[in-house]
Amino acid sequence: MLSLKEREERKSQLGASEIYKILNFDSEDCQQLWALKVGLRDYEELDNDAITAGNILEEDCLKFYEQSSGNKLIFNERIEDKNVQGLVVSLDAREEKTSIPIENKVINQETFNKWIAKRSFNAEWNGLKLNIPKSYYCQVQIQIATLGTDKGILNVNTLTDEEQEDPINVVITDLHNKQIVIKRDNEIIDELETRAKYMLNCMKYKKRPNENDFLEKYKF
């Protein structure tokens, strides 16, 4: 949970977890994000079973990553993108030697099953092609860009319905843990950083973002 000071600070910043919302400036997600940043909406604390399980198990999940991969991790850093002032990533962890970002997620096993790709895919795990949500994909891409690496890891830990209802008693094993490799995508990074610059400008001057306005100013 963010403190009041942290909430105020982040009103002038754009976070990696928010970046997918600016893929279309006319979308409801983007318009609500802008309204939040300029003080027209109040901050809402999200709360559901998945978030609760994630909060309880995050430390265990990341420790399992350390043990199974043999890579020591550095935890809970906030780092600003070198190319875009005001674009900040909040890292669950990164590898100490390589700086590869590790984004930890705790989800239901059924949710993971839906990620298995029939055609197009944007990530792989143990040779299994996956189509992970755009929100996760974009978040990790901005982390990759900020840290200057060639890949990132989506450290997904899947729970059964019963485990999700009682996460405090879950012991993370290789049956839960799936270390999904996401390769650097320079095209999407360039697009996201360009969009972030426009969004941050709209936040600064309290100008409502508009997709056509962005395209005219940054694309044509």
C-alpha positions as CSV (number, residue, x, y, z in Angstrom):
1,M,0.0,0.0,0.0
2,L,1.4,3.4,-1.0
3,S,1.7,6.2,1.6
4,L,0.2,9.6,0.9
5,K,3.7,11.0,0.2
6,E,4.3,8.2,-2.4
7,R,0.9,8.8,-4.0
8,E,1.7,12.5,-4.4
9,E,5.1,11.8,-5.8
10,R,3.8,9.4,-8.4
11,K,1.2,11.8,-9.7
12,S,4.0,13.5,-11.6
13,Q,5.5,10.2,-12.8
14,L,4.4,7.4,-15.1
15,G,5.1,3.8,-13.9
16,A,5.9,0.7,-15.9
17,S,2.8,-1.0,-14.5
18,E,0.7,1.9,-16.0
19,I,2.4,2.0,-19.4
20,Y,0.0,-0.3,-21.2
21,K,-2.8,2.1,-20.6
22,I,-1.3,4.7,-23.0
23,L,-1.4,2.3,-26.0
24,N,-4.5,4.3,-27.0
25,F,-4.9,7.7,-25.5
26,D,-8.6,7.7,-26.2
27,S,-9.2,4.6,-24.2
28,E,-11.1,4.7,-20.9
29,D,-8.0,3.3,-19.1
30,C,-5.8,6.1,-20.3
31,Q,-8.4,8.8,-19.7
32,Q,-8.9,7.6,-16.1
33,L,-5.1,7.4,-15.6
34,W,-4.7,11.0,-16.7
35,A,-7.6,12.1,-14.5
36,L,-5.9,10.4,-11.5
37,K,-2.5,12.0,-12.3
38,V,-3.9,15.6,-12.5
39,G,-6.0,15.2,-9.4
40,L,-9.5,14.8,-10.9
41,R,-9.9,11.3,-9.5
42,D,-9.0,9.8,-6.2
43,Y,-6.5,7.0,-5.8
44,E,-8.2,3.6,-5.4
45,E,-6.5,0.7,-3.5
46,L,-7.1,-2.5,-5.4
47,D,-7.9,-5.6,-3.4
48,N,-8.8,-9.1,-4.6
49,D,-7.6,-12.7,-4.0
50,A,-4.9,-12.6,-6.6
51,I,-3.4,-9.3,-5.2
52,T,-3.6,-10.7,-1.6
53,A,-1.9,-13.9,-2.6
54,G,0.8,-12.0,-4.5
55,N,1.5,-9.8,-1.5
56,I,1.8,-12.7,0.8
57,L,3.9,-14.9,-1.5
58,E,6.1,-12.4,-3.3
59,E,9.2,-12.8,-1.0
60,D,8.9,-16.6,-1.2
61,C,8.5,-16.6,-5.0
62,L,11.6,-14.4,-5.5
63,K,13.6,-16.5,-3.0
64,F,12.7,-19.5,-5.0
65,Y,13.9,-17.8,-8.2
66,E,17.2,-17.1,-6.5
67,Q,17.6,-20.7,-5.4
68,S,16.5,-22.3,-8.6
69,S,18.4,-20.0,-11.0
70,G,21.5,-19.5,-8.9
71,N,21.3,-15.7,-9.4
72,K,21.4,-13.4,-6.4
73,L,18.8,-10.7,-6.6
74,I,18.5,-7.0,-5.6
75,F,15.0,-6.1,-4.4
76,N,12.6,-3.2,-4.5
77,E,14.3,-0.5,-6.5
78,R,12.8,2.5,-8.2
79,I,14.8,3.6,-11.3
80,E,14.1,6.3,-13.8
81,D,14.2,5.6,-17.6
82,K,17.3,7.3,-19.0
83,N,15.4,8.4,-22.2
84,V,12.3,9.7,-20.6
85,Q,12.3,11.9,-17.5
86,G,9.4,11.0,-15.3
87,L,9.1,7.4,-16.5
88,V,10.0,5.3,-13.5
89,V,10.1,1.5,-13.0
90,S,9.4,-0.1,-9.6
91,L,11.2,-3.4,-9.7
92,D,10.3,-6.4,-7.7
93,A,13.9,-7.5,-8.3
94,R,16.8,-7.7,-10.7
95,E,19.7,-10.1,-11.0
96,E,22.7,-8.6,-9.3
97,K,25.2,-9.7,-12.0
98,T,23.2,-9.1,-15.2
99,S,20.6,-6.5,-14.0
100,I,18.0,-8.6,-15.8
101,P,14.6,-7.4,-14.4
102,I,12.4,-10.0,-12.5
103,E,8.7,-9.1,-12.5
104,N,6.9,-11.4,-10.0
105,K,3.2,-12.4,-10.6
106,V,1.0,-14.8,-8.7
107,I,-2.0,-16.0,-10.7
108,N,-4.5,-18.8,-10.9
109,Q,-3.4,-21.9,-12.8
110,E,-6.5,-21.5,-15.1
111,T,-5.4,-18.0,-16.0
112,F,-2.0,-19.4,-17.1
113,N,-3.7,-22.1,-19.2
114,K,-5.4,-19.3,-21.1
115,W,-2.1,-17.8,-22.0
116,I,-1.0,-20.9,-24.0
117,A,-0.9,-19.6,-27.6
118,K,-2.7,-21.2,-30.5
119,R,-1.2,-18.8,-33.1
120,S,0.6,-15.6,-32.3
121,F,2.8,-15.5,-29.2
122,N,5.0,-13.0,-27.4
123,A,6.9,-15.2,-24.8
124,E,8.0,-18.7,-24.2
125,W,8.4,-21.0,-21.2
126,N,10.2,-24.4,-21.5
127,G,9.4,-24.4,-25.3
128,L,5.7,-23.6,-24.7
129,K,4.6,-20.6,-26.7
130,L,2.6,-18.1,-24.7
131,N,0.5,-15.0,-25.4
132,I,0.9,-13.1,-22.1
133,P,-1.3,-10.0,-21.4
134,K,-0.2,-6.7,-23.0
135,S,0.0,-5.1,-19.5
136,Y,2.7,-7.6,-18.4
137,Y,4.5,-7.5,-21.7
138,C,4.7,-3.7,-21.8
139,Q,5.7,-3.5,-18.2
140,V,8.7,-5.9,-18.6
141,Q,9.7,-4.1,-21.9
142,I,10.0,-0.8,-20.1
143,Q,12.0,-2.5,-17.3
144,I,14.3,-4.0,-20.0
145,A,14.7,-0.6,-21.6
146,T,15.5,1.2,-18.3
147,L,18.0,-1.4,-17.2
148,G,19.6,-1.8,-20.6
149,T,19.3,-5.6,-20.9
150,D,18.4,-7.8,-23.8
151,K,15.6,-9.7,-21.9
152,G,13.5,-9.8,-18.8
153,I,11.9,-12.5,-16.7
154,L,8.2,-12.7,-15.8
155,N,8.4,-14.9,-12.7
156,V,4.9,-16.4,-12.7
157,N,3.7,-18.5,-9.9
158,T,0.5,-20.4,-10.5
159,L,-2.0,-21.4,-7.7
160,T,-4.9,-23.7,-7.6
161,D,-8.3,-22.3,-6.4
162,E,-7.7,-23.9,-3.0
163,E,-4.2,-22.4,-2.7
164,Q,-5.4,-19.0,-3.8
165,E,-7.9,-19.0,-1.0
166,D,-5.3,-19.9,1.6
167,P,-1.9,-18.5,0.3
168,I,-0.3,-18.2,3.7
169,N,0.2,-22.0,3.7
170,V,1.5,-22.3,0.2
171,V,5.1,-23.5,-0.2
172,I,6.5,-22.4,-3.6
173,T,8.0,-25.2,-5.7
174,D,8.8,-25.8,-9.3
175,L,5.2,-27.0,-9.7
176,H,4.2,-23.3,-9.1
177,N,7.1,-21.4,-10.5
178,K,7.4,-20.6,-14.2
179,Q,10.3,-18.3,-15.3
180,I,9.0,-16.9,-18.6
181,V,11.7,-15.2,-20.8
182,I,10.6,-12.0,-22.6
183,K,13.1,-10.9,-25.2
184,R,13.8,-7.2,-25.8
185,D,11.5,-5.7,-28.4
186,N,13.0,-2.4,-29.6
187,E,10.0,-1.5,-31.7
188,I,7.6,-1.6,-28.8
189,I,10.1,0.1,-26.5
190,D,10.4,3.0,-28.9
191,E,6.7,3.3,-29.2
192,L,6.1,3.2,-25.4
193,E,8.8,5.7,-24.7
194,T,7.4,8.1,-27.3
195,R,3.9,7.7,-25.9
196,A,5.2,8.2,-22.4
197,K,6.8,11.5,-23.3
198,Y,3.5,12.8,-24.7
199,M,1.5,11.5,-21.7
200,L,3.9,13.1,-19.2
201,N,3.6,16.4,-21.1
202,C,-0.2,16.1,-20.9
203,M,0.1,15.4,-17.1
204,K,2.4,18.4,-16.6
205,Y,0.2,20.9,-18.4
206,K,-3.1,19.2,-17.4
207,K,-4.0,18.8,-21.1
208,R,-6.3,15.8,-21.8
209,P,-4.5,13.3,-24.0
210,N,-5.9,12.6,-27.4
211,E,-4.8,9.9,-29.9
212,N,-5.1,12.0,-33.0
213,D,-3.2,14.8,-31.3
214,F,-0.4,12.4,-30.4
215,L,-0.2,11.0,-33.9
216,E,0.0,14.5,-35.5
217,K,2.7,15.7,-33.1
218,Y,4.8,12.6,-32.8
219,K,4.2,10.4,-35.8
220,F,3.6,12.6,-38.8
